[in-house]
Amino acid sequence: MLDLLTDPNAWASLLTLTLLEIVLGIDNVVFLSIVSQRLPREQARKARRAGLAMALAMRIALLASIAWIIGLTAPLFEVLGQAVSWRDIVLIAGGLFLLVKGTQEIHNSVEGPGEGAHAPGAARASITMVIMQIAVLDLIFSIDSVITAVGMAEHLEIMIAAVVISIVVMAIAAEPLSAFISRHPTVKMLALGFLLLVGVALVADGLHFHIPRGYVYFAIAFSMMVEALNLMARRNRTRETGGGD
């Protein structure tokens, strides 16, 4: 352990892996922010914290089972001459889940929730369902994140440190990001579009058609930049209108 603390390569590996884990964790934070919005504020905060705690526990547990993680990439069977592993199955299932969930959230945002959404006991059912959904996505994102960590770093200590730091950053970012998305419905729609893109990328990865994440992140970053300019223009118009009254 002392050797790692004095090894510049270890610190470089930690920094690189931490940044990568944070980037990969953006998907998780966006999903947390969106699915928890339909809960009361205090319950939403608890759901986000529970989700991040589960993500941390899952990733550390998976890192401690490196041999099992590596085994997830081993072929199980073949379909049309294409090898299929557990990782492929998890990625395809997770991508389809994101596509379904993103589409449902867009429908609810545009059309409104269905009947019975505000019935007594709905809040209790909702927080349970939200935490279950978060747990499913945590597992999917954790497997992909841990496989990336195993491929990039040699020492378990570095992998765990990078995961812990990235989760802390995600926990800090979750509250302001959720509040920002809640205040701006158009940003929420962009975020849901982002989840749909990630869902497509996960399914493609599971089918062995890799879509570089840089393309996905560039698309959403460009959209967010355009939306930021729209928000600034809207704020300026509001200020000018207020000043003229």
Secondary structure, DSSP 4 states (H G I P E B T S, - for coil): -HHHHT-HHHHHHHHHHHHHHHHHHHHHHHHHHHHTTTS-HHHHHHHHHHHHHHHHHHHHHHHTTHHHHHHTTSEEEEETTEEEEHHHHHHHHHHHHHHHHHHHHHHHHHH---TTTTSTTHHHHHHHHHHHHHHHHHHHHHHHHHHHHHHH-S-HHHHHHHHHHHHHHHHHHHHHHHHHHHH-HHHHHHHHHHHHHHHHHHHHHHTT----HHHHHHHHHHHHHHHHHHHHHHHHHHHHHHHH-
